[in-house]
Amino acid sequence: MSRTVLAIDIGSTKICAIIAEIADDNSIAIIGAGISKAQGLRKGSITNIELASRSIKAALVDAKRISGSDVKTAIVSISGAYTKSLNSNGIVNIQNKEISFKEIERVMQTSLYNANIPNEYDVLHALPYNFKVDDQDYIEDPLGMNASRLEVDTHIITTQKSNLNNLKKAVRGAGVEVENVVLNGYASSIATLNDDEKELGVAIIDMGGNTSNITIHSGNSIRYNDFLGVGSNHVTSDLSMALHTPLNVAESVKLNYGSLLTPSSDLIELPIIGDEHTTHEVSLEVVHNVVFARVEETLMILAQFIENSGLKEKIGAGIVLTGGFSQMEGIRDLAIATFGSIPVRLAKPKEMDGLFDNLRSAEYSSAIGLVMYSASAYTQYEIDVNKRVRHSNEAPVEQSSVNLTNELDIPTPPAQENEEKEKMVTLPSKKDKKSDEAGMFSKFWNWATQLF
């Protein structure tokens, strides 16, 4: 039986709501979409809950009207603006010598428990990038293997609790409950990357209106993510200041003449800030120089991020650029020059049933990725924002979710819970020992009373 899902991509310049039908085989058919201008947001984070709710509701109303369905829960994207990442590891012993989903769940929860996460942060994703069975490294999937010990290395993405709560409040204000939250860079990678790229190692950069999010995949797992608060709107601001023209005119200049290719010496007439009836002539060469300087600087900072990640040697498939900013003419050639001759590809979202023409653009990669995430397109194992261990195979996920929700009511950390359960198994033997001791004491007492 198919299910209806709602995905809301909350960007710094636009909000996109997509409603899709997901069949039993996880095939996707988009049945509705709505797009609105983002208000009450800055760099992808909520700055005014009421305005943000209004923007989200505007996109939702359009999507619901087109699809004819009324969805009450949504999967929502979150900006990398206030996220922090760290790596952790966990080790568990396998008592029955065969690794079941329960053991994988336990080792991942242990790695999360071992992580030093600040109190004001919540876990967004815990993504394993290396399973070790006994002494064997880089196990693709440990499920069903024979072993006495299981280890995992996990990349944990956290976000400020206040940021997460404000996002949920804004979505709730639009009349929808948040079912799950996904990092927008992670969602973009789901929509654009293929399996070969993930296996060889790839860096994906989602270049948006006010932000650029970078995520590095190596061996089918996310190993690094970071955020740069620069996007295409900064090009607009630069043009507005350099050309001394209003922002809306600068935006029009960027869209019509903003190119990174060979500049033209043609002149264009632009109004002046504060006196739009007065115009002045500007050379397109000046426009080119302003745009080129900003884009080059942005790419150079992103190249430094890749250098600092320590994973530059592991991105054999190169770099993938997506997002609205990546559509600027000539950006691929400049990126190849800036990143040091690493292969660069411009990516759009993958094709699917019912994909509207306007959603085929690179700026909707994150929104399409959210829909695909709902159809189990996430990594093989992960812990999501609800502290639930998920598996790309749906059956074990459903079983584990029941257990996990029961465990979540208990304030004891997951690793301790498992230790307690193991102790409980050994309790009968301790009781037996105590009863044996009690029996010996009673025998001694009987002997003593007979003696005296």
C-alpha angles and dihedrals in degrees: 000000000000122000131209119233133188121211122190118193108197108198132172094253105023142021119218123193118191127185117198140174115231116199127211090265089054093250112151131223118181112219103171143014138179131187128194137172112264117246129175091030133108122186089347095305128109115260098161117027096195095051092043091051090051091052092047091048092051091056091043094052091055093047093048093046093053095044097040091221131114109217117187101190130052143191107227135197123230128203121245088231097109101023127120126196133206139166125237139169139211137197129197134174118237108226100188092039094238123097112232128177087264091063092048089049090049096049092049092049088049091053088050091049091050092053117102098231117173116241094243092057131081126203113255099176135355106197122184114220101174131031117190120197109198100313098334113111132210099021108182095211121357094191111128096007123135112243145136096215135030125196131183136191111209134194107214122199115197133182134195112275091225091054092050094046093049090051091051091047092052092050091045088052088060090057100260132107119226110243097176140356124216130187107250093227089055091049091050091052091053091053098046113026126084126212095257092056092050091048095049093042125258140188116221120197119194105200110196140166099286103000143048118205121196125198126179120206121195123175094355092305135098108249102169141014133179142165136228119193094219128101144146092295088068088061088054091051091048091050091047092054097040095046094035091229134130119277095246090054091046089052090052091049090050093051095045103034105014103120134146093207126094109320124242125226093217119126128232128194117234135180119245124243110261094013109055093172090066117073136191134193121250129188117237086226089069090050090051093049093050093048093043093051094052096044093046091051091049093050091047091055090048089050088054089052089056090048092050093048091071089223100096092111091053099058097090093157091055128220130328119204121201138153130077095291090058090067093073111122113259097011094124094058092047090048092052090052093046098045093051104257094309111151111265126198129186110222137201127188118282118264121260139162116292094009105163116228094244091053091058089077121105091244090071096054093107094049093050089046090057091055090048090049088057087056091059096264091140126111118295092263131009144148110235132205090277090061089247121140108231130197127195086234103078099210098067090042092061092048093048095046091063092051093045096051089052091050093047090066088063111080093212113108114256096249091053091048090057092046089052091050090052090049090050089058090058094045096090091059090052090049090050089052091050092049090050089052090048090051092052090049092052090050090051091048092051091049091048093050092049090049094053 
